[in-house]
């Protein structure tokens, strides 16, 4: 389980009440990965939302020839990734590969969705952050594609 003080520091859960944070606490567990490990793989079932505790994660997309291109690096405490666990069809749109040994908080997506269905305020805050995260990823990928074509 995640420490309450760590949970309070996660921007994804900013503006949550103490009761809302406490209800999230039971959904979180800590996982450790070695450099080179995948936290998840593109097109696999998205069952968890992730928050970085320490380390560095590369968010990679598959390109031609079985190669991957990194579209984002997650490297700061409390950065979240794996939003696909909260959006249909609940499949990861990229892979998350550890660049360094890493620890992450894993949040059960189904249980989080059940909380969202009970608490619309919490759901609104979470989905607003998912939309922001998605928008940032699209912009980041777009800028990288532009750079590929014009460099």
BAPA-867733 format. One record per residue (C-alpha): residue number from 1; residue in three letters; z, y negated, x negated. Coordinates in nm, 4 decimals, always signed. Layout:
REM residues N
R  numi  base        c3        c2        c1
R   NUM   Ala         Z         Y         X
...
//
This chain:
REM residues 151
R  numi  base        c3        c2        c1
R     1   Unk   +0.0000   +0.0000   +0.0000
R     2   Unk   -0.0713   -0.3546   -0.1142
R     3   Unk   +0.2173   -0.5881   -0.1920
R     4   Unk   +0.2603   -0.8587   +0.0720
R     5   Unk   +0.2465   -1.1338   -0.1944
R     6   Unk   -0.0903   -1.0021   -0.3186
R     7   Unk   -0.2220   -0.9886   +0.0372
R     8   Unk   -0.1283   -1.3540   +0.0923
R     9   Unk   -0.3397   -1.4547   -0.2110
R    10   Unk   -0.6621   -1.3018   -0.0792
R    11   Unk   -0.8920   -1.5788   +0.0442
R    12   Unk   -1.0585   -1.3369   +0.2863
R    13   Unk   -0.7300   -1.3370   +0.4819
R    14   Unk   -0.6613   -1.7091   +0.4506
R    15   Unk   -0.5109   -1.8673   +0.7638
R    16   Unk   -0.3647   -1.5375   +0.8857
R    17   Unk   -0.0157   -1.5412   +1.0306
R    18   Unk   +0.2629   -1.3409   +0.8715
R    19   Unk   +0.2402   -1.0833   +1.1539
R    20   Unk   -0.1359   -1.0506   +1.1060
R    21   Unk   -0.0926   -1.0025   +0.7312
R    22   Unk   +0.1772   -0.7418   +0.7892
R    23   Unk   -0.0540   -0.5516   +1.0259
R    24   Unk   -0.3205   -0.5508   +0.7523
R    25   Unk   -0.0794   -0.4320   +0.4870
R    26   Unk   -0.0729   -0.0767   +0.6250
R    27   Unk   -0.4539   -0.0535   +0.6084
R    28   Unk   -0.4724   -0.1254   +0.2343
R    29   Unk   -0.4383   +0.1060   -0.0599
R    30   Unk   -0.5035   +0.0593   -0.4297
R    31   Unk   -0.7758   +0.2541   -0.6107
R    32   Unk   -0.8637   +0.2660   -0.9805
R    33   Unk   -1.2065   +0.3167   -1.1357
R    34   Unk   -1.3332   +0.3590   -1.4921
R    35   Unk   -1.6151   +0.1607   -1.6514
R    36   Unk   -1.9449   +0.3011   -1.5207
R    37   Unk   -1.7947   +0.4469   -1.2010
R    38   Unk   -1.9422   +0.3538   -0.8658
R    39   Unk   -1.7035   +0.2248   -0.6002
R    40   Unk   -1.9827   +0.2883   -0.3488
R    41   Unk   -2.3548   +0.3582   -0.3532
R    42   Unk   -2.6339   +0.1804   -0.1659
R    43   Unk   -2.7238   +0.3434   +0.1694
R    44   Unk   -2.3990   +0.5422   +0.1842
R    45   Unk   -2.1608   +0.5221   +0.4794
R    46   Unk   -1.9525   +0.2035   +0.4534
R    47   Unk   -1.5963   +0.3024   +0.5352
R    48   Unk   -1.3961   +0.0438   +0.3408
R    49   Unk   -1.3875   -0.3249   +0.2624
R    50   Unk   -1.2808   -0.3904   -0.0973
R    51   Unk   -1.0869   -0.6631   -0.2750
R    52   Unk   -1.0764   -0.6834   -0.6541
R    53   Unk   -0.7322   -0.6636   -0.8118
R    54   Unk   -0.8497   -0.6557   -1.1738
R    55   Unk   -1.1603   -0.5688   -1.3703
R    56   Unk   -1.5255   -0.6429   -1.3048
R    57   Unk   -1.7682   -0.5000   -1.0489
R    58   Unk   -2.1457   -0.5419   -1.0485
R    59   Unk   -2.3147   -0.5455   -0.7086
R    60   Unk   -2.6536   -0.3819   -0.7675
R    61   Unk   -2.9600   -0.3225   -0.5518
R    62   Unk   -3.2165   -0.0485   -0.6002
R    63   Unk   -3.5609   -0.1586   -0.7131
R    64   Unk   -3.8740   +0.0371   -0.7982
R    65   Unk   -3.8577   +0.3336   -1.0307
R    66   Unk   -3.4966   +0.4179   -0.9518
R    67   Unk   -3.3746   +0.1142   -1.1429
R    68   Unk   -3.1046   -0.1249   -1.0289
R    69   Unk   -3.0784   -0.5011   -1.0564
R    70   Unk   -2.7441   -0.6779   -1.0517
R    71   Unk   -2.7318   -0.9465   -0.7832
R    72   Unk   -2.3656   -1.0414   -0.8141
R    73   Unk   -2.0638   -0.9891   -1.0353
R    74   Unk   -1.7191   -0.9659   -0.8793
R    75   Unk   -1.4690   -1.0621   -1.1479
R    76   Unk   -1.1812   -1.2657   -1.0037
R    77   Unk   -0.8611   -1.1450   -0.8452
R    78   Unk   -0.8958   -1.1340   -0.4654
R    79   Unk   -1.2790   -1.1467   -0.4587
R    80   Unk   -1.3938   -0.9282   -0.1722
R    81   Unk   -1.6984   -0.7035   -0.1447
R    82   Unk   -1.8209   -0.4214   +0.0763
R    83   Unk   -1.8611   -0.6268   +0.3958
R    84   Unk   -2.0918   -0.3549   +0.5342
R    85   Unk   -1.7803   -0.1694   +0.6499
R    86   Unk   -1.7490   -0.4339   +0.9231
R    87   Unk   -2.1132   -0.4702   +1.0289
R    88   Unk   -2.3388   -0.2181   +1.2005
R    89   Unk   -2.5003   +0.0108   +1.0963
R    90   Unk   -2.2010   +0.0490   +0.8595
R    91   Unk   -2.4147   +0.1394   +0.5560
R    92   Unk   -2.3853   -0.0293   +0.2189
R    93   Unk   -2.6796   -0.2547   +0.1372
R    94   Unk   -2.6070   -0.2397   -0.2376
R    95   Unk   -2.4077   -0.0378   -0.4890
R    96   Unk   -2.0831   -0.1463   -0.6529
R    97   Unk   -2.0586   -0.0349   -1.0167
R    98   Unk   -1.7638   -0.0970   -1.2483
R    99   Unk   -1.8567   -0.3033   -1.5529
R   100   Unk   -1.4981   -0.2671   -1.6805
R   101   Unk   -1.2097   -0.0425   -1.5832
R   102   Unk   -1.1106   -0.1849   -1.2452
R   103   Unk   -0.8490   -0.1714   -0.9715
R   104   Unk   -0.9363   -0.2595   -0.6148
R   105   Unk   -0.7611   -0.2805   -0.2828
R   106   Unk   -0.9423   -0.0614   -0.0327
R   107   Unk   -0.9143   -0.1567   +0.3351
R   108   Unk   -0.9986   +0.1013   +0.5990
R   109   Unk   -1.2932   -0.0436   +0.7942
R   110   Unk   -1.2410   +0.1526   +1.1167
R   111   Unk   -0.8749   +0.0618   +1.1365
R   112   Unk   -0.9567   -0.2996   +1.0577
R   113   Unk   -1.2171   -0.3008   +1.3363
R   114   Unk   -0.9531   -0.1596   +1.5740
R   115   Unk   -0.7228   -0.4516   +1.4827
R   116   Unk   -1.0091   -0.6953   +1.5370
R   117   Unk   -1.0675   -0.5533   +1.8859
R   118   Unk   -0.7011   -0.6106   +1.9719
R   119   Unk   -0.6684   -0.9548   +1.8146
R   120   Unk   -0.9709   -1.1779   +1.8736
R   121   Unk   -0.8292   -1.4616   +1.6635
R   122   Unk   -0.8000   -1.2299   +1.3646
R   123   Unk   -1.1458   -1.0941   +1.4403
R   124   Unk   -1.2945   -1.4421   +1.4489
R   125   Unk   -1.1419   -1.5294   +1.1097
R   126   Unk   -1.2586   -1.2035   +0.9530
R   127   Unk   -1.6113   -1.2214   +1.0915
R   128   Unk   -1.6450   -1.5851   +0.9868
R   129   Unk   -1.5636   -1.4747   +0.6323
R   130   Unk   -1.8062   -1.1823   +0.6547
R   131   Unk   -2.0784   -1.4276   +0.7618
R   132   Unk   -1.9940   -1.6564   +0.4684
R   133   Unk   -1.9955   -1.3662   +0.2236
R   134   Unk   -2.3295   -1.2426   +0.3583
R   135   Unk   -2.4809   -1.5893   +0.3372
R   136   Unk   -2.3646   -1.6285   -0.0221
R   137   Unk   -2.5130   -1.2888   -0.1154
R   138   Unk   -2.8479   -1.3764   +0.0446
R   139   Unk   -2.8588   -1.7103   -0.1374
R   140   Unk   -2.7640   -1.5510   -0.4687
R   141   Unk   -3.0297   -1.2809   -0.4302
R   142   Unk   -3.2896   -1.5389   -0.3264
R   143   Unk   -3.2195   -1.7514   -0.6344
R   144   Unk   -3.2516   -1.4476   -0.8580
R   145   Unk   -3.5835   -1.3526   -0.6978
R   146   Unk   -3.7161   -1.7040   -0.7465
R   147   Unk   -3.6091   -1.6923   -1.1094
R   148   Unk   -3.7934   -1.3594   -1.1559
R   149   Unk   -4.1189   -1.5032   -1.0216
R   150   Unk   -4.1072   -1.8309   -1.2125
R   151   Unk   -3.9763   -1.7304   -1.5538
//
